[in-house]
Amino acid sequence: MTPLYTAHAIAVAGRNGHAETSDGLIKLDLSMPKEMGGPGKPNATNPEQLFALGYAACFGSAVAFVAGQQKKQIGEVSVTSHVTIGKDDGGFRLAVTLEVSIGGVQAAETQALIEAAHQVCPYSKATRGNIDVTLKALG
C-alpha cells in the first residue's frame, strides 16, 4: 500500500467517554446506547454510529469511482448504512446493511455498480470475511 492520508483520533474512557480528531474538527461525547445497557446520554454518539457514517461516505465514493472507471454517467449517490452490534460466541460481532440509490440509474444497474464498488471500497475490504455485509439497491 502507498499511503495517501492518515487520520488521527483519540478516545478516552471507551463507550462512555469522549473522542476527538487531532485537528479538532470532530469532538464528540460517547455514550453506550440504552439497548446495550448503557445510559444513552442525549447529544452523545457511539462507535456504531461513527462506523455507519464512515462506511456510508466511503462506499458512496467507491460507487462513483466504479461508475467513472466504467465511463457511466450517474446522478447523486445516496448510501444509508445500518450497523448492528450483537453478541456471538466470542463476545460481540457487527453486521452491516448498505442501501444505495443512484440518481438516474435503475435498481438492476445500481446493484451491478454496488457489487463492483464492494470490491474496491476500503471499508468493504477491511471487513470482508469478518462481518456480514448486505448490499441493497434502491431505485
Beta strands, then each sheet from edge to edge (+ up, - down):
strand 1: 9-12
strand 2: 18-21
strand 3: 27-29
strand 4: 77-88
strand 5: 91-102
strand 6: 132-138
sheet 1: 1+ 2- 3+
sheet 2: 4+ 5- 6-
end
